[in-house]
Amino acid sequence: MADENDVLSDLNLDATQPNGADNQPSVGIITQYIKDLSVENPNAPAVYQWQEQPNIDLQFNIGADKISDEVTEVELKVNVAAKTSQGDAYLIELAYCGLVGIRNVPEDQAHAFLFAEAPRMMFPFARRVIADAVRDAGFPPLMIDPIDFNGLYIQQLQAKREQEAAAGGAGTPPAGEA
């Protein structure tokens, strides 16, 4: 029968870190929230008589603001403008945020998580807020198509590297830029 010390050494349990010495990589969304929401219906009630389908202009931007060594606020800004030849049907501006915890992760991987993966995880919730806001303004809900945040991140990273190569520099983008 194996002795207790042999079992511990086989399991490598004696090599655990003391409390507070966690050195394993860890990332995750701590919480999500609406930071700012603006809904405008500037031509009500006349807009409800218009027959023309509006053109939808959708724009989004991603930002990150370091709160502490291990917490960063990721902000997904979404602007929607529905316009016809008769005027604006509705305008919606949303700043949807998430607090992201990151510990023991290399800078380039943390940057990719903040500007690609975290927005991908937050997007379905921001999409629902937009759909509800449009519906609450008296229009059919706007269902925004899924966005490939990882593909966009890679495109922007490649474009930045090409710009730096043309300018004679090289490297990864500084934190806060994507």
Secondary structure, 3 states (H helix, E strand, C coil): CCCHHHHHHHHCHHHCCCCCCCCCCEEEEEEEEEEEEEEECCCCCHHHHCCCCCEEEEEEEEEEEECCCCEEEEEEEEEEEEEECCEEEEEEEEEEEEEEEEECCCHHHHHHHHHHHHHHHHHHHHHHHHHHHHHHCCCCCCCCCCCCHHHHHHHHHHHHHHHHHHHCCCCCCCCCCC
